[in-house]
Amino acid sequence: MPELLPWRWFPKLVLRHLTGSISTATRTTGLRITNSMIRKLKSGEYRLYSRKKNAKTGKRRNLGTFPSLDKAEAHERAVQYFKRH
């Protein structure tokens, strides 16, 4: 199996084929494609944002700041589980 490259190295055409759209936040984790709103801050931490924008402000809600990408992804999974159960 070929080694997976970081998400930002994928050509936009490949991302469009795999996800149906192009998103700067689209990332591969293993064999799964996730469309998350995790951004790296200048401080080196990662911030999780809501997927939907606030209609009044046009901004996304801050759902937490985490020291590592793994912890931010784990919290995102917890948020998604909570939304559906």
C-alpha positions in Angstrom: 0.0 0.0 0.0 1.5 3.4 -0.9 2.4 5.8 1.9 -0.3 8.4 2.5 0.8 12.0 2.0 -0.3 14.9 4.2 -3.6 16.5 3.0 -2.1 19.7 1.7 0.0 17.8 -0.8 -3.0 16.3 -2.6 -3.8 18.0 -5.9 -7.1 19.7 -5.9 -8.4 17.5 -8.7 -7.8 14.4 -6.5 -9.6 16.0 -3.5 -12.5 16.9 -5.8 -12.7 13.3 -7.0 -12.5 11.8 -3.5 -14.8 14.3 -1.7 -17.0 15.8 -4.4 -15.8 19.3 -3.5 -12.6 21.2 -2.8 -12.1 22.3 0.8 -8.9 23.7 2.3 -9.9 21.8 5.5 -10.2 18.4 3.8 -7.7 16.0 5.2 -7.0 12.3 4.9 -6.8 10.3 8.1 -5.9 6.7 7.3 -8.2 5.7 4.5 -10.9 8.1 5.6 -11.6 11.6 4.3 -12.8 14.1 6.9 -14.1 17.5 6.3 -13.3 19.2 9.6 -12.8 22.7 10.7 -9.5 22.4 12.6 -7.0 25.1 12.0 -3.5 25.5 13.2 -2.8 28.7 15.1 0.4 30.8 15.1 1.1 29.6 18.7 1.3 26.0 17.3 -2.0 24.9 18.9 -5.0 23.7 17.0 -8.5 25.2 17.2 -11.7 23.4 16.4 -14.5 25.5 14.8 -18.1 24.8 14.1 -18.9 23.6 10.6 -21.7 26.1 10.2 -21.4 29.9 10.1 -23.4 32.1 12.4 -26.0 33.9 10.2 -25.6 37.2 12.0 -21.9 37.5 12.3 -20.7 35.2 9.4 -18.2 33.6 11.7 -17.8 30.1 13.0 -18.1 29.2 16.7 -14.9 28.3 18.6 -15.3 24.7 19.9 -12.0 24.6 21.7 -8.2 25.0 21.5 -6.0 21.9 21.8 -2.2 21.4 22.0 -2.2 18.6 19.4 -4.0 17.7 16.2 -4.9 14.3 17.6 -6.6 15.8 20.6 -8.5 18.3 18.4 -9.7 15.4 16.1 -10.7 13.3 19.2 -12.8 16.2 20.5 -14.4 16.7 17.0 -15.5 13.0 17.1 -16.9 13.6 20.6 -18.9 16.6 19.3 -20.2 14.7 16.3 -21.2 11.8 18.6 -23.0 14.2 21.0 -24.9 15.8 18.1 -26.3 12.5 17.0 -27.1 10.7 20.3 
